[in-house]
Amino acid sequence: MVNLFTERNNMREPISKTSTMARAAYELLIHCCEKYFVNLAKMFPELCPDDERNICGADIQQIKSILKYRIPNLFKNEYSPHSMIPSEDDEFDQYAALDLIEFVAQNMVTVVNIDYHSFFRHHHIRFTDTEESFDEFQRDINGLFEMLGLNYRLTENKIIERITDTDALIEEAREMDSKIPEEGVRQLISEAIVLYQKAKPADNHLATEKIWDALERLKSIYVSSDIDKKRSAEMIIDKVSQGISSFSQLLNEEYLSLTKIGNKFRIRHHEMDKIDIPSDDFYDYFFNRCLSLILLTIKSL
């Protein structure tokens, strides 16, 4: 999207960022997907009545019939059961819209008009192997996300990811993957990041649990028949602090603090006496605090 005059000249209030979708935003995203239904014609072809060897578009009813099974929460309009736009009295599921975006992105192909059938007033079409239509769809969807202040993006892998304020930290973790000295730690960090970037905020809990598991496993990296977990953690702190007592004390306190958080709050343990975490903001804070300590440690190991 080309910036307008007031956008180019910083004359607008910043858009508030959120992961919660308003009804108007939901409808705009649904309409954008509908605009690209023609690109699903290879999977759901509408055949020319004069010559069924020719495809003239996408069969919209067939698409909606499949979607009722693949994404049932799209269809909540009590008065128009075939509509993906809910009535004012109906609730809507914002994640159904994100599912629809992924469905379109993952099944679309580029369509080219080849000739015009004047009697039926439609074009016959063919398909190409290019990603031209997906690229356009991706720009449109991500442009809407940005305009609406929604913390999501459609990636090159054709999935929706949540945008966070710590994307640079996530990218650093990915770049350091090959430097992680133990396969189990590497796997836990990778799984945690995938969960953390999922669009559904509820996955933050699982992501935070995974990253805490990674930290606990990392603390035991030097464990052997002669070295227990406590001594392993001490060796790690000594290596990371480079023998500087002030940093050794700081790191020791941070490791102890995160261990206490993991034991006190409902992160790694789920007994009745654990403290529930009230919002996704706290999960974001815990996740990134723990990941920061892990990356600092890995750099030294």
QUIZI-V812031 format. One record per pair of residues at least 24 apart in sequence whose C-alpha atoms are under 10 Angstrom apart, sorted by the first residue. I is the first residue (numbers start at 0). J is the second residue. Records with the same first field share a line. If there is no record, write none. Layout:
BEGIN
I=J / J
END
This chain:
BEGIN
0=138 / 139 / 141 / 142 / 143 / 145 / 146
1=142
13=148
14=145 / 146 / 147 / 148 / 149
15=147 / 148 / 149 / 150
16=144 / 145 / 146 / 147 / 148 / 149 / 150 / 151 / 162
17=147 / 148 / 149 / 150 / 151 / 162
18=93 / 148 / 149 / 150 / 151 / 161 / 162 / 163 / 198 / 199 / 200
19=93 / 94 / 148 / 149 / 150 / 200
20=91 / 92 / 93 / 94 / 96 / 144 / 147 / 148 / 149 / 150
21=91 / 93 / 147 / 149
22=84 / 85 / 87 / 90 / 91 / 92 / 93
23=147
24=93 / 96 / 143 / 144 / 146 / 147 / 148 / 149
25=84 / 85 / 91 / 92 / 93 / 94 / 95 / 96 / 97 / 147
26=83 / 84 / 85 / 91 / 93 / 96
27=84 / 96 / 140 / 143 / 147
28=93 / 96 / 97 / 99 / 100 / 139 / 140 / 143 / 144
29=73 / 83 / 84 / 95 / 96 / 97 / 99 / 100
30=83 / 84
31=100 / 136 / 139 / 140 / 143
32=96 / 99 / 100 / 101 / 102 / 103 / 104 / 136 / 139 / 140
33=59 / 83 / 99 / 100 / 103
34=136
35=103 / 104 / 107 / 108 / 109 / 132 / 133 / 135 / 136
36=62 / 103 / 106 / 107
37=107 / 108 / 109 / 110 / 124
38=103 / 104 / 106 / 107 / 108 / 109 / 110 / 111 / 126 / 132 / 133
39=102 / 103 / 104 / 105 / 106 / 107 / 108 / 109 / 110
40=106 / 107 / 108 / 109 / 110 / 124 / 125 / 126
41=106 / 107 / 108 / 109 / 110 / 124 / 125 / 126
42=106 / 107 / 108
46=123
47=116 / 119 / 121 / 122 / 123
48=119
49=116 / 118 / 119
52=123
53=122 / 123 / 124 / 125
54=121 / 122 / 123 / 124 / 125
55=112 / 113 / 114 / 115 / 116 / 119 / 120 / 121 / 122 / 123 / 124 / 125
56=110 / 112 / 121 / 122 / 123 / 124 / 125
66=98 / 99 / 102
69=95 / 98 / 99 / 102
70=94 / 95 / 96 / 98 / 99 / 102
71=95
72=96 / 98
73=98 / 99
93=199
94=198 / 199
97=151 / 152 / 153 / 158 / 159 / 160 / 198 / 199
98=158 / 159
100=136 / 137 / 140 / 153 / 157 / 158 / 159
101=153 / 154 / 156 / 157 / 158 / 159
102=157 / 158
103=133 / 136 / 157
104=132 / 133 / 134 / 136 / 137 / 153 / 154 / 155 / 156 / 157 / 158 / 159
105=133 / 156 / 157 / 158
106=133 / 157
107=132 / 133 / 136
108=132 / 133
109=133 / 134
133=157
150=198
151=196 / 197 / 198
152=198
158=197 / 198
159=196 / 197 / 198 / 199
160=193 / 194 / 195 / 196 / 197 / 198 / 199
161=194 / 195 / 196 / 197 / 198 / 199 / 200
162=195 / 196 / 197 / 198
163=195 / 196 / 283
164=283 / 287
165=283 / 287
166=196
168=287 / 290 / 291 / 294
169=193 / 195 / 196 / 287 / 290 / 291
171=291 / 294
172=290 / 291 / 293 / 294 / 297
175=294 / 297 / 298
176=297
178=297 / 298 / 300
179=217 / 293 / 294 / 296 / 297 / 298 / 300
180=217 / 220 / 297 / 300
181=216 / 217 / 220
183=212 / 213 / 216 / 217
184=209 / 210 / 212 / 213 / 214 / 215 / 216 / 217 / 218 / 220 / 293
185=213 / 217
186=213
187=211 / 212 / 213 / 214 / 216
188=212 / 213 / 214 / 290 / 293
189=213
191=286 / 290
192=286 / 290
195=282 / 283 / 286
200=278 / 279 / 280 / 282 / 283
201=278 / 279 / 282
202=279 / 282
203=278 / 279 / 280 / 281 / 282 / 283 / 286
204=265 / 266 / 267 / 276 / 279 / 281 / 282 / 283 / 286
205=266 / 267 / 282
206=266 / 282 / 283 / 286
207=261 / 266 / 267 / 282 / 283 / 284 / 285 / 286 / 287 / 289 / 290
208=261 / 265 / 266 / 267 / 268 / 282 / 285 / 286
209=266 / 267 / 286
210=266 / 267 / 285 / 286 / 287 / 288 / 289 / 290 / 293
211=257 / 258 / 260 / 261 / 266 / 267 / 285 / 286 / 289 / 290 / 293
212=261 / 266 / 267
213=289 / 290 / 293
214=254 / 257 / 258 / 289 / 290 / 292 / 293 / 294 / 296
215=254 / 257 / 258 / 261 / 293
217=293 / 296 / 297
218=254 / 293 / 296
220=300
235=296 / 297 / 299 / 300
236=296 / 299
238=296 / 299 / 300
239=295 / 296 / 297 / 298 / 299 / 300
240=296 / 299
241=299
250=292 / 296
253=288 / 289 / 292
254=289 / 292 / 293
257=285 / 288 / 289 / 292
258=289
260=285
261=285
END
